[in-house]
């Protein structure tokens, strides 16, 4: 099986939240875009964390006001990232090892795309891969 790369299967442009975005705005974006999480970036596009629906729910459970809570307040910092040349098999291993459902793809430190479990599964069920499963 020829191993596809992150660049070939990633979703782009990458949807992300700036570190000072309100949790309320992020929650609204989750609803409108049908996402369950997204990378958090600095103004220059560097990935500094990830925020998920669970982070939003935890903030509410902790009594935080979503309009006054920022992405950087609730994000998971130091997330795993991959580069555009990362092979499919390595991304699968990273997702399994780190128990993550999306992997930010960075080039020269800047976010350029995201690979989700769904992106990988779509790639795996393509006809050229079916004979190898």
N, C-alpha and C positions, 0 to 999 in steps of 0.2 A: 504494500500500500504506500503510495506517495503521500508524504506528510504535508498537509497544507500549513500555511503560516497564519499568524494572527492577522497580518495585513489583508490576507485574502478573505477572511471570514468576519472581520470586525464590523460592528455597526458604526457608521460615521455619517454625519459629524457626531461627535460624542456629546451627549447631554450631560452637563455637570452643574453643580451648585458652587457659587463663590463662597468663601469661608464666612462672609458676613451676611449671607442670605438668611432670611428668617425661616424658622422651621415651618411656619404657616405657609409661606410661599413655596417651600419645598414640597409640603404635603399636597398643595394644590397642583403642583407640577406632576407629582406622582399620579394623581387622579386624571389629569388631562392627557398625559402622555402614556398612561398605563404602565408605569415603571414601578418597581418595588424598591429601588435604590439607585444611587448615582455617586460618582466620584465627587469629592470636594476639592476645589482648586484655589490656588492663589490667583491674584489678578493676572499674573503672567502665564497662567496655564499649568503651572506645576501641580501635580497631584499631592495633596497633603492628607487625604483621608477618604472615607466613604461614609455615606449616610443612607440608612434604610428605613423602611416602614417601621421596623421594630424600634429603631432609635426614636422615631416620632412618638410611638406608643409609650415607650419608656419615659419620655419627657412629660407626656400628659399624666402618666401614672405617678411621676414624681412631683406633680403639682405645678409644673412650669407653664407659663403662658407662651403659646407657640409664636405669637407675634413678636415677643421680646427675647426669644431664644434663637441663637444663630446656629448655622451648620457646624461651626467650629466648637460650639458648646456640646453638641451631641454626637458628633462623628466618631468613627473608629479611626484613630490615626495609624500611620505606618502600615499601610495596606500593601499587599503583594501587587506588583505590576509586572507586565511583560513588555517586550519590545516588538516591533512589527515583524521581525524574523523568527520569533518564538514558534516552534513547531506545535502542531495540534496535540500530539501526544504529550508534550511537556505541559501544555495548558491544562489538559485533562488531569494530569498528575498534580499540578499546583492547586486546582480546584478541589480535588479529593483530599489532598494533604492538609490544606488550610480551611476546608469546609466553607468555601465561598461560592457564590452563584454568579458573580461577574468579575471580570478581570480588566482593569484599566490598561490600555495600551499606550505607551509613551515613547516619544522619539525626542532625543536631546532634552529629556526631562519634562517635556510638555505633553499633555493629553492629546491624542489624535484619534482615539476610538475606544470602544469597549467590546469585549467578547463575553457573551453570556452563555450559560449552559444551553439555552435554546439555540444560540448560534452554532454551538458545537454539535448538538443533536441534529440540527438541519443539515449540517455538513456530513455527518455520519450516515444519514439515510439517503444521501444522493446515490444514484445508481452505481457509480464507479466504486463506492465503498461497500455496497451491499454484499458483494461476493466475498468480501474479506471478513464479514461478521459471522 
